[in-house]
């Protein structure tokens, strides 16, 4: 049975540093790229919601088709002049769509020809016109529809088998004992995402909110695109608090909590040995840090320059606001 470790953050919180450390452990392998199939829109959480918890005989058909369309994006390659893709088929050396369709077959009771007004929601006007004409003259507009109503235990079992099948050959060919996945389990919905993996531990990396703000503005990503226009701490403070608002709830789930380790990016640099010891203790016995400093060196200029970015930020009034409002999240140097 493969073992997984998910390393996640909140966006520019430094989770890649932890992934680099894990690369140095003997028998560990890192999948190249984020693996977000559980948490993304149209992913596994949405699929479970429609098939298990809020079932309707049309809703589940749409959810399965949305999931398969999402898998097309994950499986295909991408390029400068092509559609977006994650290239999982090449990265894992599998036919990603075939694996995904086989998974859907496992959780589907039957496929049939059917017609419903829901099928017309997202079609262009000209196509809707022709479909109305076909209906008027007694022609069918039917298309293949899925009928799937698995119970929760069967859904989880088949989903875990699906995940294992995606990585099985990759793990064997690379002689991996533990596979590290980037962003597989989000810090905001741990238990609902982790259940899709048979054996997984989660490491969540957070960072001084002032440094996160500095990075978001500099790179104009996530809420940083808005902040770069206004340079105001108000929206960021609200954003930061909302993203971390369920920490208490997750912590109260003891089964979930024992498989979750929370670390600060700054400690990976400033308290390196202690942080690595925490990681090793968390993962379990027999871990060998064989290639120390090969991928992450806390003494490097690059590592140290990413700590305390906020001190050089042009608007220190904003930094003071964040420091006051988010004091519990700020790193104590």
ABEGO torsion letter per residue (X at the ends): XBBBBBBBBAEGAGAAAAAAAAAABBGBBBBBEBBAAAABBGBAAAAAAAAAABBBAAAAAAAAAAAAAAAAAAABBBBAABBBBAGAAAAAGBBAAAAAAAAAAAABABBBBBBBAAAAAABBAAAAAAAAAAAAAGBBABBBBBBBBBBAAAAAAAAAAAAAAAAAAAAAAAGBABBBBBGABBAABAAAAAAABABBBBBBBBBBAAAAAAAAAAAGBEAAAAAAAAGBAAAAAAAAAAAAAAAAAAAABAAAAAABBBBBAAAAAABAAAAAAAAAAAAEBGBBBABBGAABBAABAAAAAABGAAAABABAAAAAAAAAAAAAABBBX
